[in-house]
Amino acid sequence: MTDALLVSNALLWCMVVALGLVVLALTRQVGLLHERIAPAGALAVAKGPAVGEPAPSMELLNLANQTLAIGGDDVRERRTLLFFLSPTCPVCETLLPTLTRVTREEPRVRVVFASDGERDEHIAFARSHGLDASRYVLSRELGLRFEVAKLPFAVLIDAAGIIRAKGLVNTREHLESLFEAQDRGVASIQEFLDRESPEPPKTRVAGGRSGR
């Protein structure tokens, strides 16, 4: 009886060790795949002002009852990251720490939060998340001018008031891809990846010659 228990315990431990090795192998393969897969950028949309065009120039009232300008030249040579959100959007909320970090670490980037709806609701939302009321505007017209249909949505505007990148942003990587797109001089990371991808092989036609 004792021998049988010892054998069964030994077999059980062998199975545990084998499963552990399988998990380690799978983890390694997932890591390799993650390194090989190019990061997806923000989902570019065709609606609204296009990348490369001037952003709509507007003067809006922020939650601190001050005037905040969108578009136009920035005398302090700052870029503006316009982030459209809603207090009822859970994905928007998960991105707030990243936006707070951008505000803190990038002095030449002005993060502006934009939405519409009840002012008191947004004031409470801004306070609960430590958002700067002077960088928070409520304007239905602003969303209409950029033709924002889904949230969260972000627009990167350079110091000259030109739109450099925009799109739906569901992750931190999506947000960062807007800056990456501007640095690479493309409208979106997808456009950059399309440029970098190898051309498909030429087709063969009758007679063995490659098609033109």
N, C-alpha and C positions, 0 to 999 in steps of 0.2 A: 504493500500500500504506500509506504514511504517512498519507494523507488518510483512509483507511478506519479506521485505528486512532484518529485524532483524533475522528472522528465517533462511533465506538463508545464512546470514553471520555466524550465529551460527553453522549451519551444515557444512559450509566450514571450519571453524576453527576446528571443531571436526575431520574432515577428515585430516587436516594438522597435528593435534596432533597424530592421529592414524598412519599416514604414518611415522611421526618422531619416534614413538615407534617401528614400524616395522624395520626401518633402524637401530635403536640402537640394536635391537635384532639380526638382521643379522650381524651387525658388531661384536657383542660379539661372535656369533657362528664362524665367520671367524677367530677371534683371538684364540678361543679354538682349531680349526682345525690346525692353524699354530703351536701351541704349541705341538700338538700331532704328527704332521708329522715330521719325522726325516729329517734333512737338507741333500739335495743331494750333493754329492761330485763331484769333477771333473770327467769328463767322461774318464775312463781309456781306453787306446788303446793297442792292442797287438803288434803293429809294433814297430820297433826300439829296442834299448837296453832295457832289462827288468829291472823292479825294483829289486834291490839287486845286479845288475851287475855294474861293473865299467863304469863310463861315458867315452865316447871317449875323449882322452887327446889331446888337440889341442892348438896351440898358434896362435892367430888371431890379426889382426890390427884393433884397435878401431877408432872411428871418430876423436879422438885427435892425430892420427898417432902414437900411442904407442902400445906395445905388451900386449895383455891380454890373460891369460891362462885359459882354460876351462878344467875341470877334473884334476886329480892328487891331491896330498895332499896340503892343505892350511895351511901354517905355522902359520897363525893367527887364526886357528880353526874356520873358518867361513863356513857357508852353502852358497851355490850359488843357487839362484832362477833364472833360465834361462827362459826368457819370449820372445817367438817368436811373432812378431807383423808385421803390415804393416801400412804405413801412410794412406792407403785407407780403413782400417778396422775400422768401427765405434765402434764395440764392444771393440776392443783393446784400443781405445781412452778413452772409459768410465772407463777402469780399471787403467789408468795411475795415478789418484789420490791415489788409494789404494797402488799401487807400490811405489809411492813417500813416502807415510806414512810408509811403511815397511822399506824403505831405511833410513828414519829419526829416527824411533823408535827402530829398531832392528840392533844394530851395528854388530852383529855376522851373519847377513844375507847380502850377496852381491847380489844385483839385477843386472842382466846383460840383456840388451835388444838385441835381435838378429833378423836380417832380411837379405834381399838381395835387389838388385836393384840399382838405381841411387844414388850415394853418396851425391850429392848436395841436392836431395830431402829429404834424411834422415837427413842431417845436419839442414836444415830448419825446419823439423818436430821436431827434438830434441830441437832446440832453442825455438820454439813456445810453447813447453810444459815444458820447464825447465828441460829437461833430461840431465844427466851427460854424456858428449861426451866420457869420458874415460870408461864408462860402456855400450857402444853402439857399437856393431860389425856388420859388413856386411859380410856374408859368406854363399854362396850357399851350400858349402860342409858341413857346420855345420847342416843345415836343412836336408840334405840328410843323414848324419850320424845318426840323431835322427828320420829319416823318418817322418818328419812333413808334414802332408797332408792338415790340416785345421788350421785356426787361430781363436782366439788366443790359443796358446799352451804353456804350462809351464812345466818345469822339475825342481825338487828339488834335489840338489846334496849335500851330506854331506861333512864335512871337509876332509874326507879320499878319496873323489872322487867317492863315491858310489851313484848310483841313489836310492833315497828313495821314491819318488812319482812323478807321471807325469800324464798329461791328458789335454783334452780340457777344457778351463776355460772361461766361459761366464759371470760370476758374481763374486762379491767380495767373496761370500761364497765358490765358487769353488776354488778360490785361497787359502783361509784360510784352506780349507779341505786338501790341500797338506801337510801343517805343522801338521795338526791334524793326518793325516795318519801316518806320521813319528813318532809322539809322541806316538801313539798307537801301533807301530810296525807292521803295515799292509801296503799292497801295495796301498790300496784305501779305502775310507770311505765305499764304497759299500761292500767290503770284510768284514769290521768290522761289518756292519749291518747284513750281512749274518751269521756271527758267533754268533751274539747276538740274532738273531731271534729264537723263540721257534721251536723245532723239530715238524714236522707234526705228528698227531696221527697215531699210528700203525693201519694197516688195519686188518680187521677181516676175518678169513677164516672159511671154513666149520668146524663144531664141536665146534665153539665158542672160539677157541684159536687165540691168536694174532699171526700175521705173523712174521717171523724172517728174 
